[in-house]
Amino acid sequence: MDIIFGFEPKVGSSNLPGGTKNMKKIFLSFALFFLLLIIFVPILASATLVPQTCGYTKSDNEGNCIENCRPCDINDFFAMLVNIYDFIVKMIATPLAIIALIVGGIFMMISAGNPALFGKGSEIIKWAIIGLVLVWGSYLIIDFILKTIGYYGNWSVL
């Protein structure tokens, strides 16, 4: 056998540490990544984050504005921030937390008396619930900060 860069290849095994077990983990990681990509790309593509009430969107051949003919202002910027907040909470964080709750429950169900696997499932569920509480409680945090600096309007429906 030839020695390449100081490593002698072994017949029938991978050169990576862990051999085929490591390759299975890498394959499963890529499979999970592409599954999540297939789920979330349509959601990201359908996100309308910028308010559609400002800007110069339609014009005739001479360049005269036909529809939505007001310039964007600071209120539209804050409306965009509210849209981004709603998108993150409703379309990304909540489905991911629900998936984590399901995975944690599956770990607990398939543990079959294995305390390590049962403990991992309960940890996943615990952190998913903490994440949901933080994400859904972020409305109160944002509202508290805005009222502290003097904004008493309804920021969530800009």
N, C-alpha and C positions, 0 to 999 in steps of 0.2 A: 504494500500500500504506500501511496505517496503521502508525505506529510506536507500539508498546505498551511502556510502561515503559522506553524507551530502546533497545529491540531491534526491529530490522526483520526480520520473518519472511521467509525465503527460500522460494520456491515449490519444492515437491517434495523438501524435505529436513527433517530434524529440527532443532529449535532447540538441541538438546543438543550439547555439544562431541563431535566424532567422528561425528555423524550416526547413520545406521542401524547402523554397526558397534558403537557404544556400546549401542544398543537390543538388539542380538543378545546382547551380553555380559550385560546385565541380565536378558533372558529366560532365558538358559542358567543364570544364577545362581539365579533363582527356580525353574526346573525341577529343578535339582539339590537345592535346599532342600526342595521338596515331595516329591521321590523319597526323600530321607533321612527326611523326616517320616513318610512312609507306611511305611518300613521300621522305624523305631525307636519309633513310638507304641505299637504292640502290645506291644513288649518292655517299655516303660515301664509300660504298664497292667498287665502280668502280674507286676510286681515286688512281692514280699512282703518288705518291708524291716523292718517291725516284727514282732518275735516274736509268735507266736500263742498263747503259753503263759501270758500274764498278762492282767490286766484282767478286766472283768466283761462277757463277750460275750453270754451268753444268760441270760435271766431269764423267770420266769413272769409271770402277770398281776399278781401282788401285788408284784413287784419282787425276789423271792428269786432268788438266783443258782442256775443249774442246771449250767452248764459253764464251765470255765476261771475258777475263782473265787479266784484269788490275786492280790493286788496286784502291780504291776510293781515291780521293785527295780533296783539298780545293775547286776546281772548281765544283766538284760534290755536295759539301755541299751547295754552293751558288745556284746551279741549283735546288736543293731540296727546298731552300727557295723561289725561283721564282715559283716553282710548287705549293707550299703551298699558296703563294699570289694569283696566278691565280685561284686556287681552291676556296679560300674564296671569292674572288670577283665575279667570274663567276657562281659558283655553289651554294653558300650559300647566300651571301648578296643581290645579284640582285633578285633572286626569292622571297626572303622574303620581299624585298621592293615592288616588284610588287604585292604580296599578300596584303601588307599593303595599297597600293594605291587602290586596289579593295575593301577592307574592308571599307576604308574611304569613297569611293564613294557610297557604299551600305548604310552606315550610313546616308550620306547626302540625298540619294534618299528616304529612308524610314522614314525620320524625320517627314514628314507631318506637318510642321509648328512648331515642337518642337525645340526651339532654342538651348537647351542643347545638343540634339542629333546631330543637324546640326553642332554645334560648335565642338563637339567631332570628327565628321567625318572630318571637315576641319583641326583640329589639327593633326589627324592621317596622312592626306595627306601631310601637311606641314613638319612633321618630317620624313616621308618616302622620300620626295624629298631632304631634307637636308642630310639624310643618304646616298642616292644615290650619291649626289654631293661629299660628303666626301669619300665614297668608291671609286668612279671612279676618284676623284682628288688625291687619295693617290699615284697613279703612279707619279704624278708631285712632290709630297712631297718626296717620296723615291728617285726619280731622282735628285732633288735639293740637298738632303743630301749627296748622293753619289758623286755628282760633287763638293760639298763643301769640302769633305775630299780627293778629288783628283782622283776619279775613273771616267774616261771619256769613258769607253767602253759602249756597249749596254747590260745593265744588264738584260733586260727583255727577252732575248733569249739565256740565258746561256746554 
